[in-house]
Amino acid sequence: MASTTTLPPAPASAPGPRGDERMGRRSPFQKLLGRPEVGALVGAVVLFIFFSLVSSTFLQPNAFATVLYGSSTIGIMAVGCRC
């Protein structure tokens, strides 16, 4: 007759540095980079710098008004679609 042996259960692993990487400690900078809004903000800053270097009229008040007007209409539509 064949004999069967059972093994003792494996000890539970304690959470720590080798545990789940999602539960590890992250610096505030890493937390900030993990947010999706940061990419949009960085893109907006890069575009602002690019257009201010390329065009001398971009930094004038009339140009700001035009950019803000276009942004406001798109923003209002985006808020209306979200609700």
Secondary structure, 3 states (H helix, E strand, C coil): CCCCCCCCCCCCCCCCCCCCHHHCCCCHHHHHHCCCHHHHHHHHHHHHHHHHHHCCCCCCHHHHHHHHHHHHHHHHHHHHHHC
